[in-house]
């Protein structure tokens, strides 16, 4: 079949179905109809007269309970009123009945140049009146008693200065300084280039002065926690502290980093300190690691220490020491 213009399209009417109970009279609709004439209600296939039910918002109420059956109530919507729509008057008409010789009339506020004036239904020319201040209309010659003076003003809107809906239109010139913060970007899951430092967490701890003679790692008390914003982030751990070592010649003390006190991150290459003949050697130690925790949960990093044999001693000096954690976009 041929059509002038576009081919007609059709869609199914919105329909609700309910099951009667024999006692229930009120049912909740999926949309609010304008009135009873906006829906077709059928019970057990029989179309109901609108006087047998009422609607209020989303509630359909029958004057008598429909019989009990499965899906025996059908509600078909003939139209749904628009919601959330704000209307604006684009044309305002005001009528005045003039007195003898009257020249000044006060319509609602208007924009100069966007108002028409009629006298007894005849459109006046621009020389026949003055309308320049947005509040009054002044006729060039006085009206006769009983003349009908009509003003027709128009709402004026403007999109001057609007950002066009084209690619690349939004530039930094349209953004308030400081309006886009790192916290907002992280909260929205905004992408960060690889290598970007997302956050830094630091802590100053006074380390335990307990002598360690164990050959398995024990916590030194230098610790800090961080909550990564992205599971793909890397965590760079840096810790510095002071310690002394005493024991046999060439005995070794080791420092390593644990994640959540369970995972030794430097099992293959812990930082090692070697004793010299004479013993009791002091060290200033820096321990670091580039970790991939693959989580967005709070993660704790702690410095651990141990010795190569029980005759050696690893003794942290009770200073204020530092550990820094940096989240880096991966």
Legacy VTK file of the C-alpha trace (Angstrom):
# vtk DataFile Version 3.0
C-alpha trace
ASCII
DATASET POLYDATA
POINTS 330 float
0.000 0.000 0.000
1.299 3.470 -0.870
1.493 6.376 1.595
1.967 10.109 1.265
4.806 10.905 3.627
6.094 8.409 6.161
4.446 5.017 6.591
2.118 4.978 9.630
3.407 3.219 12.719
1.458 1.674 15.574
2.145 0.463 19.087
0.106 -1.557 21.560
-1.897 0.253 24.234
-0.482 -0.016 27.743
-2.476 -2.664 29.605
-2.605 -3.816 33.241
-4.016 -7.162 34.371
-5.176 -8.101 37.856
-6.652 -11.213 39.491
-9.884 -10.748 41.376
-10.341 -12.227 44.851
-14.090 -11.800 45.270
-13.527 -9.245 48.036
-10.824 -6.860 46.806
-12.096 -3.592 45.331
-8.906 -1.474 45.069
-6.056 -2.230 42.637
-2.778 -0.379 41.998
-2.248 0.781 38.416
1.147 1.108 36.707
0.305 4.642 35.492
-2.091 7.355 36.624
-4.916 7.966 34.091
-6.462 11.408 33.748
-9.951 10.123 34.646
-12.241 7.090 34.309
-12.856 7.840 30.618
-9.116 7.472 29.928
-9.142 3.718 30.514
-11.160 0.720 29.324
-11.861 -1.734 32.147
-13.060 -5.263 31.469
-13.939 -7.955 34.023
-14.083 -11.534 32.765
-14.185 -10.132 29.211
-17.120 -7.802 29.906
-16.467 -4.087 29.363
-17.373 -2.100 32.479
-19.238 1.196 32.508
-17.054 4.031 33.928
-19.709 4.654 36.589
-18.839 1.284 38.181
-15.294 2.291 39.125
-13.226 5.334 40.031
-9.580 6.322 39.705
-7.436 8.407 42.033
-3.781 8.621 41.128
-2.593 5.029 40.776
-5.618 3.507 42.526
-8.486 1.894 40.624
-11.490 1.270 42.881
-14.552 -0.799 41.913
-17.948 -0.092 43.443
-18.361 -3.866 43.829
-15.574 -6.434 44.176
-14.874 -8.349 40.930
-15.234 -12.143 41.123
-12.312 -14.376 42.022
-10.297 -15.567 39.007
-6.791 -15.420 37.565
-6.067 -12.345 35.433
-9.756 -11.688 34.933
-9.430 -7.888 35.236
-8.026 -5.951 32.296
-7.246 -2.222 32.278
-6.315 -0.707 28.919
-5.000 2.866 28.872
-6.298 5.140 26.112
-3.725 7.772 27.005
-1.475 8.843 29.866
-1.296 12.507 30.907
2.145 14.100 30.593
3.984 14.611 33.878
6.900 16.786 34.853
6.205 19.253 32.037
6.464 22.972 32.772
4.453 25.260 30.537
5.348 28.867 29.697
2.933 31.456 28.354
4.306 32.797 25.078
1.395 35.120 24.393
-0.470 37.357 26.851
-3.659 39.162 25.812
-5.104 41.955 27.972
-8.293 43.898 27.269
-9.228 47.391 28.521
-12.502 49.345 28.184
-11.391 52.951 27.644
-12.828 56.061 29.196
-13.287 59.243 27.161
-9.898 60.665 26.151
-7.881 57.894 27.897
-4.400 57.455 26.423
-2.430 55.382 28.969
-3.015 51.678 29.596
-1.057 49.306 31.855
-0.786 45.741 30.576
1.313 43.047 32.304
5.081 43.480 31.972
6.235 43.151 28.378
9.428 43.377 26.307
9.618 46.492 24.158
9.212 45.644 20.484
7.240 42.471 21.256
3.751 43.883 21.813
0.799 44.579 19.503
-2.040 47.023 20.248
-5.588 46.839 18.860
-8.402 49.411 19.025
-11.838 47.908 18.585
-10.237 44.952 16.818
-8.107 47.043 14.432
-4.327 46.626 14.684
-2.681 49.971 15.364
0.495 51.034 13.564
3.699 51.843 15.436
2.997 55.577 15.040
-0.347 55.221 16.807
1.074 54.339 20.218
4.238 54.257 22.334
5.265 51.063 24.132
8.895 51.385 25.168
9.163 51.050 28.947
7.771 47.537 29.453
4.947 48.695 31.740
2.636 51.136 29.896
1.130 51.645 26.446
0.344 55.255 25.505
-1.957 56.037 22.558
-1.037 58.907 20.263
-4.653 60.151 20.429
-7.195 59.685 23.210
-9.684 56.842 22.997
-13.418 57.299 22.929
-15.514 56.133 25.843
-16.205 52.415 25.539
-13.415 51.696 23.037
-11.941 48.192 23.446
-8.153 48.484 23.684
-6.401 45.119 23.434
-2.698 44.485 24.018
-0.995 41.297 22.873
2.501 40.766 24.279
4.888 37.943 23.530
7.314 36.046 25.758
10.901 36.410 24.539
13.479 33.704 25.179
17.100 33.662 24.134
19.835 31.068 23.722
22.603 33.609 23.178
25.755 32.324 24.829
24.485 28.749 25.073
27.063 26.003 24.652
26.396 24.290 21.309
25.714 20.558 21.280
28.745 19.778 19.160
31.885 17.800 19.797
34.613 19.873 21.426
32.268 22.711 22.405
32.892 22.317 26.148
36.269 23.832 26.966
37.943 24.935 30.185
36.526 28.427 29.601
33.100 27.105 30.641
34.356 25.476 33.862
34.624 27.291 37.177
38.131 27.102 38.618
38.277 24.318 41.191
34.896 22.861 40.199
36.388 19.565 38.999
38.296 18.070 41.907
40.242 14.848 42.203
37.749 13.612 44.806
34.791 14.165 42.442
36.583 12.454 39.594
37.426 9.483 41.781
33.878 9.294 43.175
32.434 9.128 39.675
34.949 6.505 38.550
36.638 8.965 36.204
39.608 7.577 34.292
43.122 8.639 35.300
46.169 8.283 33.028
48.595 5.499 33.906
51.221 6.766 36.334
49.031 9.482 37.858
49.383 9.767 41.630
45.828 9.453 42.918
46.424 9.777 46.661
49.224 9.721 49.241
48.939 8.373 52.796
51.737 8.744 55.359
52.314 7.798 58.960
54.971 8.492 61.579
55.366 5.616 64.038
57.673 5.131 66.996
58.989 1.644 66.371
59.219 -1.011 69.025
62.596 -1.194 70.790
62.242 -4.948 71.171
65.264 -7.004 70.154
64.447 -9.529 67.435
66.371 -12.802 67.393
63.768 -14.774 65.449
64.622 -16.170 62.032
61.023 -15.655 60.834
59.623 -12.138 60.185
58.138 -10.163 63.100
56.387 -6.785 62.982
58.515 -3.727 63.797
55.413 -1.563 64.404
56.006 0.753 61.410
52.640 0.624 59.596
50.082 2.605 57.543
46.781 1.879 55.769
45.320 3.036 52.456
42.011 2.452 50.649
42.685 2.312 46.883
40.113 4.117 44.744
40.590 1.710 41.830
41.252 -2.025 41.798
43.762 -1.516 38.964
45.917 0.869 40.993
49.451 0.202 42.157
50.624 1.021 45.699
54.180 2.270 46.135
55.374 1.622 49.702
58.335 3.575 51.132
59.561 3.179 54.710
62.640 4.531 56.521
63.863 3.661 60.006
66.986 3.195 62.149
68.278 -0.025 63.772
71.349 -1.693 65.176
72.625 -5.202 64.571
74.876 -7.338 66.745
76.042 -10.933 66.271
78.549 -13.154 64.550
80.724 -11.923 61.714
78.768 -11.773 58.474
75.494 -12.394 60.281
72.533 -10.868 58.513
69.421 -8.938 59.528
66.554 -8.517 57.082
63.728 -6.012 56.594
60.658 -6.710 54.483
57.117 -5.413 53.914
53.890 -7.287 54.664
50.474 -6.561 53.171
47.627 -6.934 55.710
50.078 -8.755 58.030
49.689 -11.906 55.928
51.572 -11.496 52.628
55.360 -11.043 52.578
56.019 -8.820 49.560
59.820 -9.148 49.529
60.446 -12.857 49.988
62.818 -12.943 47.018
64.916 -9.878 47.872
64.491 -8.588 51.434
66.706 -5.685 52.474
69.775 -7.220 54.150
72.198 -5.702 56.709
75.554 -7.433 57.345
77.407 -7.436 60.636
81.108 -6.542 60.615
83.846 -7.839 62.938
83.340 -6.205 66.282
79.546 -6.259 66.104
76.878 -3.744 67.150
76.550 -1.898 63.841
74.023 0.905 63.282
72.030 1.300 60.092
69.574 3.768 58.561
67.285 1.600 56.450
64.981 2.384 53.498
62.550 -0.363 52.473
60.247 -0.004 49.440
57.960 -2.066 47.224
55.672 -1.525 44.194
52.541 -3.548 44.971
49.401 -4.541 43.026
46.779 -5.257 45.719
43.887 -5.500 43.165
41.310 -4.236 45.648
39.372 -1.148 46.714
39.243 -2.263 50.342
41.387 -0.809 53.119
44.883 -2.299 52.873
47.600 -2.192 55.554
51.355 -2.241 54.940
53.754 -3.039 57.794
57.545 -3.315 58.065
58.789 -6.670 59.410
62.300 -7.740 60.462
64.187 -11.016 61.147
67.743 -12.388 61.463
69.735 -15.058 59.650
70.488 -17.014 62.838
69.486 -16.836 66.458
72.927 -15.581 67.539
72.252 -12.301 65.728
70.203 -9.419 67.077
67.953 -7.014 65.127
67.215 -4.047 67.405
65.103 -1.104 66.041
66.028 2.248 67.539
63.050 3.932 69.217
62.873 6.950 66.900
59.950 8.487 65.055
60.089 6.672 61.713
58.130 7.165 58.504
56.122 5.044 56.093
54.480 6.515 52.975
51.915 4.848 50.692
51.155 6.225 47.215
48.278 5.054 45.032
49.313 5.251 41.371
46.942 4.763 38.444
47.678 1.459 36.718
LINES 1 331
330 0 1 2 3 4 5 6 7 8 9 10 11 12 13 14 15 16 17 18 19 20 21 22 23 24 25 26 27 28 29 30 31 32 33 34 35 36 37 38 39 40 41 42 43 44 45 46 47 48 49 50 51 52 53 54 55 56 57 58 59 60 61 62 63 64 65 66 67 68 69 70 71 72 73 74 75 76 77 78 79 80 81 82 83 84 85 86 87 88 89 90 91 92 93 94 95 96 97 98 99 100 101 102 103 104 105 106 107 108 109 110 111 112 113 114 115 116 117 118 119 120 121 122 123 124 125 126 127 128 129 130 131 132 133 134 135 136 137 138 139 140 141 142 143 144 145 146 147 148 149 150 151 152 153 154 155 156 157 158 159 160 161 162 163 164 165 166 167 168 169 170 171 172 173 174 175 176 177 178 179 180 181 182 183 184 185 186 187 188 189 190 191 192 193 194 195 196 197 198 199 200 201 202 203 204 205 206 207 208 209 210 211 212 213 214 215 216 217 218 219 220 221 222 223 224 225 226 227 228 229 230 231 232 233 234 235 236 237 238 239 240 241 242 243 244 245 246 247 248 249 250 251 252 253 254 255 256 257 258 259 260 261 262 263 264 265 266 267 268 269 270 271 272 273 274 275 276 277 278 279 280 281 282 283 284 285 286 287 288 289 290 291 292 293 294 295 296 297 298 299 300 301 302 303 304 305 306 307 308 309 310 311 312 313 314 315 316 317 318 319 320 321 322 323 324 325 326 327 328 329
